[in-house]
Amino acid sequence: MQAGNIIGDVSVQTANNPITGFFNVSSGLKLVTSNAPIDVGVEAYHTSHHWPSTLRLATSNAYVLSVYITLPD
């Protein structure tokens, strides 16, 4: 799976397929896969001062290749 700009909460779950690409999120991002790696870049920002942006990455029977996270001001 590849993705681009995302606004709001997003949850992606897959099996036997890698999750790659750059995600620009404003709230929460959850990426879950099995039997495949995760290789993503994430820019996480939030529009509310009350709730932080969240990021969850999980994989089984594979590994997280790399994650590049940017937290803009």
ABEGO torsion letter per residue (X at the ends): XBBBBBBEBBBBBBBGBBBBEBBBBABBBBBBBBGBBBBBBBBBBBABAABBBBBBBBBBGBBBABBBBBBBX
